[in-house]
Amino acid sequence: MTLTGSIWHLVAALAVFLASHSLTNLKPFRERAQRLVGKRGFYGVYSVISIILLVWMIAAYIASPTVVVWEQQPWMRWVPATAMLAACLLGATGLSTPNPFSIGPSGSGFDPERPGIVRLTRHPVIWALALWAGGHAVPNGDVAALMLFVPLFGLALLGPRILDAKRRAALGEAEWRRLADAAARPWRTAELLREVGAGRLVAALAVYGALILLHQPVIGVSPLP
């Protein structure tokens, strides 16, 4: 008996993905792994493994049988199309901006006086993942889709609190508060856009365009409303 093409294939992929994230949150495991490969190496390997497992989950979802929970309505197709534009803006800027608080480049080079996208949120990449998962759950009202997107959405909602606790412990309360308070001071949209920079905005739009073009050839469904 093979799991491929069954709902149990998706269950297995989800279980391994969630277990891998739970394992890396265990302090003894994380500290031992960082001693072996270094902090940068640990997060590099962790990122690669996460991407591979995410691809596995999506492949398992595509191959799963369809059991409809709710019928798709025309308006629902606008939700992921809109959410993904915001997700690309948050993801592309978050992955290219120094950030001592969350997923992305290390905090090296972070300027609390010019924090860029960190002015908007300390966790831009996490919220990009939440928008991706939550946005895609709306028009895909079948069991396999909900098994894929709802746990990832929930994990993304928990992510900021978990990462804040980790970074507070790593930086120390006084340093964490100094950086967080400076980054969170009042700002204007024009100021935020200047700090983010035109290059990052263009890159985000390019990623969004590429996802639109590749979605049907890769996933098999047009993302356009």
N, C-alpha and C positions, 0 to 999 in steps of 0.2 A: 504494500500500500504506500502511495506517495502523498506527501502533503501538498505538493505543488497544485495550484488551482483550487484548493479548498480553503474554507474559512480558517481551518486549523493552521495553515501556513501563515496567515496573517497573525493569528494568535501567537505563534512561535516567534515571529519577527518582533512583534510588540513586546513580548516578554523579555527577549534578549536586550532590546533597546532600553527598556525601563530598568532592567537589572544592571546594565552597564552604568547608567547614570546613578543608580543607588550605590553601586560599588565605589564609584569615584567620590561620592560624598562621605564615605567612611574615612575619618581622619587617619587612622593607622595605615590603611591601604594607600591613601594619597601621599602621605609623608614618605612611606617606603618607596613608592614608585618615583617620587621626585628625587630621592637620594640616588636612585639607580640611573636615571636619565636626565636629571636636572629639571627645574621648574618649567623652563621653556620647552624642553623636550617632552615633558609630561603633557602639557596643554596641546602641543603639536600633535602627538599621537592620539590624544583624546579627541581632538577635532576631526582627524582623519577617520577614526573608528566611528564617530557619531555620524559623519556623512555617509559612510558605507552602510551603516545600519539603517539610516533614513532611506537611502536608495532601495535597500532590501524591503523595507516596509511598503514603500510605494509600489514596487514591483509585485509584492504579494497582494496588495490591495487591488491592483489592476487585474490580476488573475483570479480574484475571488468571485464567487457567484453573487448575483444581485438579488437581495431580499429587501423590497421596498418598505420603508417605514412611513414616509410621506412623499407625495407626488411633487415634482418640481414645478414651481410657478414661474412665469416669465420674469417677474421682478427679482427673483432670487439670483438670477445670473449676473445682476449688477453688483451683488455684494462682494464676491471674490475679485471681480475686475477692479472695483474701487479700492477694496482693502489692500490688494497687492501693489497698487501704486504707492500707498503710504508705507507698506512693508518694504518695498524696494528702496525708498528714500531713507527709511530708518536703518535698514540692513547695510546698504552701501556706505552710508556716512558713518555708521557705528563701527564697521569693520576696518575703516581707514582712519579712525580718530583715536589718539592715545586716550586710554580710559582706565583709571585705577580702580573703578568700581565694579566692572562687569566683563562679559565676554567681548573679545576684540583684541586689538593690539595691547601690549603691556601699558602700564601707566607711565613708562619712560617718555619724557617729553610733554607730559600733560601740563597745561597752563591753566590754572583755575580762573585766571582773569580772562582767558579766551578759550573756553571749553568746547566751543562748537556745538554739536548735536547734544552733548551732555547737558547743556542748558535746558533742553526740552525734557530729557529723561536720563537717569544714570544708566539705564539698561536698554538702549535702542535696539540691539540685536535680539534680545529676548522678546521685546514687544513686536518686532518684525515677525518672529516665529508665531506669536499669539495671533497676529492678524492673518497670517497665512492659514493657520489651522482653523481658527474661528470662522474666517471668511469662506473657506471651502466646505465647512460643515453645513452651511445654510442650504445651498442648492443640491447637495449630495445626500439626500435623505434615505440612504440604504444602510443596512447593518454594517457592511464592511467599511464604508466611509466613516460612519460614526465611531467604529472601533479604532480607526486610524486617527481621525482628527480630534475627537473629544479628549482622549488621554493627553495628546500633545498640547492641546489648548490649556488643559488643566496644569500640566507641567510648566508651561510658559507663565501662567499666572502665579505659580508658586516660586518661580525662578528668582524674581527680584528680591523677595524676602530672604531666600536662602543665600543668595550672593551678597546681599548687604551684610548679613551676619558673618560670612567668611571674610569679607574685606575689612570689616570693623576689627575682627580679631587679628588679621594680618597687619593692618596699618596702625592699630592702636586707636582708641576712642578719640583722643585729642586730634590726631592727624586726620582721621576719617572725617571728623566733624568740621575741621578747618577747610578741607577740600570740598566737602559736600555743601557747606554753607556758601562758600565763594562761588561754586558753580551754579547754585540755585538762586542767586540774587536776581531781582527783577530785570527783564530784558525786553527789547522790542524786536519785532519780526525782522526788520532790516538789519539789525545788529546780528541776529542769529544767522541770517543768510550770508552776511559778509564773513563770519567766522567759519561757517561750513565750507564756503567757497564754491565757485562755479564748476570746477572740475568734478567735485564729488556729486553735485546735482546732475551734471550731464551723465556721469557714470551710472547713477541710479536710474535715470530715464532710459539709458541704453540697456541696462539689465531688464527693465520692465518690457521694453520693446522686444528683446530677445526671448523672454518668457512667452509673450503673446505669439510670436512667430513659431516657437518650438513646441508649444503646448499640444497642438493637435498631432504633429508628427510623432512626438514622444509618448504622450499620454493617450492619444486617440480621441480626444474631445476638444472642440473649439472652445477657447476661454471667452469669446466675445458674446455679449448679450444678444 
